[in-house]
């Protein structure tokens, strides 16, 4: 799962850097969204992944798995680009960074959910 975590983090960073550096060319971007706000948003997303790593370090595997699921699912927000403009209105690079982040994020979330299940999570018992 370490490799998957690293690949997703790289894909997420690549997507956010592309967003930040080419924000002026993205179709339909709200005026309040700036280069700086994009980087701050990535730091917030990355913080969830960082918390997952801290939980692992403290040997809290269930919490780490939950945070990994959340971290991976945050990658799905890249699909929000398509609420602003059609896929065909984005560049190839934009579409590739979006889909790399989404697919790797969902894969990480699924792998973490499987680990969570393996650790014996039972909603009726732990909620």
Backbone bond lengths (Angstrom), bond angles and torsions (degrees), N, CA, C in turn:
res aa  C-N    CA-C-N  psi(-1)  N-CA   C-N-CA  omega(-1)  CA-C   N-CA-C  phi
1 X - - - 1.452 - - 1.528 110.95 -
2 X 1.320 117.67 -21.84 1.464 120.83 179.12 1.522 111.91 -61.03
3 X 1.326 115.77 -42.63 1.464 119.64 178.86 1.526 110.38 -64.59
4 X 1.301 117.42 -43.02 1.463 121.63 178.99 1.529 110.77 -62.58
5 X 1.335 116.50 -41.94 1.463 121.42 176.84 1.531 109.71 -59.21
6 X 1.326 116.72 -47.01 1.470 121.31 -178.98 1.528 111.23 -64.32
7 X 1.331 117.05 -43.41 1.468 120.11 179.90 1.522 111.50 -64.07
8 X 1.340 116.25 -42.80 1.462 118.95 178.36 1.527 111.06 -64.27
9 X 1.335 116.67 -43.14 1.464 120.15 179.38 1.524 110.34 -60.63
10 X 1.314 117.26 -42.27 1.468 121.32 177.69 1.524 111.07 -63.98
11 X 1.332 117.55 -43.49 1.461 121.16 179.11 1.529 110.74 -63.88
12 X 1.313 116.21 -41.49 1.458 120.93 179.45 1.528 110.43 -64.40
13 X 1.319 116.13 -47.31 1.462 119.90 178.65 1.531 110.87 -60.76
14 X 1.314 116.99 -43.83 1.469 121.03 179.27 1.522 110.44 -59.58
15 X 1.321 116.63 -45.18 1.463 120.59 -179.83 1.524 111.11 -63.03
16 X 1.330 117.36 -46.38 1.460 119.97 -178.67 1.523 111.91 -67.72
17 X 1.329 117.70 -38.22 1.472 119.93 176.69 1.526 109.53 -62.61
18 X 1.323 116.51 -43.83 1.466 119.74 177.86 1.524 110.05 -60.39
19 X 1.336 116.32 -44.35 1.471 119.95 177.76 1.525 110.78 -57.74
20 X 1.322 115.59 -49.53 1.461 120.10 -175.14 1.528 111.94 -64.62
21 X 1.318 116.18 -45.13 1.463 119.70 -174.27 1.535 113.45 -76.57
22 X 1.320 117.03 -23.97 1.462 120.25 -178.76 1.531 112.30 -116.50
23 X 1.334 116.06 22.26 1.458 120.21 -174.78 1.533 112.44 -58.00
24 X 1.299 117.20 -31.88 1.474 120.59 -179.76 1.530 112.27 -66.67
25 X 1.328 116.45 -20.67 1.458 120.19 -177.26 1.529 113.27 -101.23
26 X 1.318 117.35 -6.34 1.464 120.61 -179.40 1.522 109.08 -74.70
27 X 1.316 116.75 132.37 1.464 118.94 179.25 1.527 111.89 -73.81
28 X 1.320 116.14 138.30 1.455 121.97 172.43 1.519 116.54 73.90
29 X 1.322 118.50 15.68 1.471 120.39 -178.31 1.531 109.23 -72.28
30 X 1.336 116.90 131.28 1.469 119.28 177.76 1.529 111.29 -61.56
31 X 1.316 117.15 149.10 1.469 120.87 -176.45 1.521 112.59 -65.43
32 X 1.314 118.64 -26.87 1.455 121.36 -178.98 1.531 112.44 -73.43
33 X 1.331 116.90 -16.22 1.458 120.15 -178.03 1.528 109.65 -83.49
34 X 1.316 115.63 123.34 1.461 121.36 -178.19 1.524 110.44 -121.64
35 X 1.291 114.61 170.49 1.470 121.24 176.12 1.526 109.83 -54.84
36 X 1.321 115.63 -46.18 1.457 120.83 -178.06 1.526 111.62 -65.13
37 X 1.337 117.36 -40.11 1.467 119.78 -178.87 1.526 111.23 -66.56
38 X 1.323 116.45 -30.68 1.467 120.03 177.08 1.524 110.01 -67.06
39 X 1.322 117.28 -44.25 1.468 120.04 177.97 1.530 111.35 -64.69
40 X 1.324 117.22 -39.31 1.465 120.19 177.36 1.532 110.66 -64.10
41 X 1.320 116.71 -38.39 1.464 120.20 177.84 1.523 110.04 -62.91
42 X 1.335 116.90 -41.21 1.463 118.57 178.62 1.526 111.26 -64.50
43 X 1.322 116.97 -38.74 1.463 119.50 177.50 1.529 111.24 -61.11
44 X 1.318 117.28 -37.52 1.464 121.06 177.69 1.525 110.67 -65.54
45 X 1.330 116.28 -43.63 1.470 120.65 177.96 1.527 109.58 -63.72
46 X 1.318 116.75 -47.55 1.461 121.37 -178.30 1.529 111.40 -63.32
47 X 1.322 117.10 -29.44 1.461 120.62 178.71 1.527 111.04 -61.84
48 X 1.323 117.18 -35.13 1.465 120.47 177.64 1.534 109.17 -63.95
49 X 1.323 116.71 -44.11 1.464 120.37 175.93 1.517 111.69 -63.18
50 X 1.324 116.79 -39.72 1.452 120.85 177.57 1.524 111.88 -63.12
51 X 1.327 116.81 -40.28 1.463 120.56 176.58 1.530 111.28 -63.27
52 X 1.336 116.10 -36.10 1.466 119.84 176.71 1.528 110.35 -62.35
53 X 1.319 116.49 -42.41 1.464 120.06 178.55 1.529 111.58 -65.74
54 X 1.322 116.52 -38.52 1.465 120.43 177.30 1.530 110.02 -63.96
55 X 1.326 116.32 -42.78 1.472 120.02 178.00 1.529 110.75 -60.27
56 X 1.326 116.49 -40.19 1.464 119.44 176.77 1.525 110.84 -62.81
57 X 1.307 115.31 -42.57 1.471 120.59 -178.97 1.532 111.41 -61.15
58 X 1.332 115.82 -37.20 1.462 121.08 178.88 1.530 112.58 -84.99
59 X 1.325 115.47 5.55 1.472 121.77 178.38 1.524 112.72 61.61
60 X 1.341 113.60 46.23 1.460 121.70 173.80 1.525 107.04 -113.61
61 X 1.325 117.41 74.79 1.459 120.29 -170.62 1.538 114.26 -64.42
62 X 1.323 117.82 -34.82 1.471 119.10 179.96 1.526 110.57 -66.56
63 X 1.327 116.24 -45.96 1.461 119.84 177.62 1.524 110.18 -62.57
64 X 1.320 116.73 -41.97 1.469 120.67 178.18 1.523 110.40 -59.55
65 X 1.329 117.49 -42.67 1.466 120.78 -179.86 1.520 111.04 -64.60
66 X 1.331 116.99 -42.64 1.469 120.63 178.59 1.524 110.16 -61.94
67 X 1.320 116.46 -44.62 1.467 120.18 179.74 1.525 111.46 -66.06
68 X 1.331 117.40 -36.40 1.472 120.96 176.97 1.527 110.86 -64.69
69 X 1.328 116.31 -41.58 1.475 119.69 176.98 1.529 108.86 -59.81
70 X 1.323 116.59 -48.62 1.466 120.59 -179.86 1.528 110.94 -61.34
71 X 1.319 116.45 -44.61 1.467 121.40 -179.95 1.526 110.81 -58.73
72 X 1.313 116.16 -47.97 1.461 119.69 179.29 1.517 112.46 -62.89
73 X 1.329 116.42 -42.31 1.463 119.15 -178.19 1.526 113.15 -68.94
74 X 1.322 116.77 -20.85 1.466 118.83 174.83 1.529 111.25 -63.20
75 X 1.316 116.69 -23.29 1.459 120.38 177.83 1.517 113.73 -66.07
76 X 1.317 115.83 -20.99 1.466 120.20 -179.74 1.528 110.56 -68.29
77 X 1.329 117.28 -20.81 1.469 119.04 -179.36 1.521 112.52 -62.33
78 X 1.327 117.15 -17.17 1.456 119.68 176.04 1.520 112.72 -59.33
79 X 1.328 115.83 -25.80 1.474 119.67 178.65 1.520 111.99 -66.36
80 X 1.337 117.32 -15.99 1.466 120.36 177.73 1.529 112.11 -62.21
81 X 1.325 116.70 -20.10 1.469 119.53 175.23 1.526 110.53 -55.06
82 X 1.312 115.12 -35.01 1.460 119.47 -175.35 1.526 113.13 -79.14
83 X 1.330 116.71 -4.73 1.464 119.58 171.29 1.521 109.77 -84.76
84 X 1.325 116.59 -17.48 1.463 121.48 -179.95 1.523 111.80 -94.55
85 X 1.310 116.33 -32.34 1.466 120.92 -178.46 1.523 108.74 -159.52
86 X 1.315 115.11 152.06 1.458 120.39 178.44 1.524 111.36 -63.87
87 X 1.302 115.76 157.62 1.460 122.26 177.33 1.534 110.45 -53.14
88 X 1.316 116.62 -41.40 1.465 121.34 -177.70 1.525 112.96 -68.47
89 X 1.324 117.40 -16.00 1.463 120.75 179.19 1.532 112.15 -87.52
90 X 1.328 116.90 -9.68 1.459 121.78 177.23 1.525 108.85 -96.52
91 X 1.321 115.61 155.65 1.465 119.79 177.77 1.525 109.49 -72.64
92 X 1.318 115.75 164.25 1.453 121.04 176.33 1.527 110.49 -58.72
93 X 1.333 116.54 -44.08 1.471 120.59 179.57 1.528 110.86 -59.99
94 X 1.318 116.89 -42.00 1.466 120.41 178.86 1.518 110.16 -61.73
95 X 1.322 116.75 -49.50 1.466 120.41 -179.96 1.525 111.74 -61.04
96 X 1.323 117.42 -39.94 1.470 120.13 179.11 1.523 111.99 -65.03
97 X 1.334 117.13 -41.34 1.469 118.87 -179.97 1.529 110.83 -69.50
98 X 1.313 116.99 -36.68 1.468 120.41 177.14 1.520 109.98 -61.58
99 X 1.330 116.22 -52.93 1.463 119.81 -174.01 1.524 113.07 -70.69
100 X 1.324 117.49 -31.50 1.475 119.31 175.32 1.521 109.75 -64.18
101 X 1.332 116.31 -45.03 1.462 119.38 179.32 1.528 111.34 -64.24
102 X 1.318 117.25 -44.54 1.471 120.95 -178.73 1.528 110.87 -62.73
103 X 1.320 116.78 -51.28 1.467 120.02 -175.70 1.526 112.49 -66.08
104 X 1.320 116.84 -42.67 1.468 118.94 178.27 1.525 111.12 -69.39
105 X 1.322 117.13 -35.41 1.456 120.29 178.00 1.516 112.31 -64.75
106 X 1.322 116.22 -45.34 1.466 120.12 178.83 1.531 110.07 -65.37
107 X 1.315 117.18 -39.16 1.468 120.72 178.13 1.525 110.66 -63.11
108 X 1.333 116.99 -43.70 1.464 120.67 177.21 1.529 110.16 -62.31
109 X 1.319 117.22 -44.43 1.468 120.76 -179.92 1.527 110.87 -60.71
110 X 1.319 116.99 -42.70 1.474 120.56 179.23 1.528 111.29 -65.54
111 X 1.328 116.71 -42.88 1.468 120.25 179.11 1.530 110.30 -63.44
112 X 1.325 116.86 -40.96 1.460 120.32 179.15 1.528 110.77 -68.24
113 X 1.322 116.68 -37.46 1.472 120.06 177.78 1.525 110.55 -64.57
114 X 1.312 117.00 -38.87 1.466 120.11 176.40 1.527 110.91 -64.21
115 X 1.309 116.13 -39.48 1.469 119.56 177.28 1.523 109.84 -64.83
116 X 1.325 115.87 -41.82 1.465 121.87 178.22 1.530 109.49 -58.29
117 X 1.331 115.48 -45.61 1.469 120.36 178.63 1.530 110.02 -62.23
118 X 1.316 116.15 -42.94 1.462 121.49 -179.89 1.534 111.08 -61.59
119 X 1.324 116.45 -30.75 1.464 120.75 -179.78 1.524 112.23 -77.18
120 X 1.326 116.19 -4.49 1.450 119.55 174.52 1.507 115.13 92.70
121 X 1.322 117.63 30.04 1.454 119.54 177.43 1.528 109.94 -71.59
122 X 1.305 115.46 125.87 1.455 121.63 176.98 1.534 107.52 -129.45
123 X 1.341 117.99 106.99 1.473 120.46 -174.27 1.520 113.61 -52.39
124 X 1.320 118.91 -37.90 1.459 120.45 -176.67 1.519 112.15 -68.38
125 X 1.319 117.33 -23.15 1.454 121.11 -177.41 1.532 110.92 -92.63
126 X 1.334 117.76 -38.54 1.454 120.85 -170.05 1.508 114.83 -97.85
127 X 1.319 119.44 -7.71 1.457 119.20 -178.24 1.453 113.06 -87.34
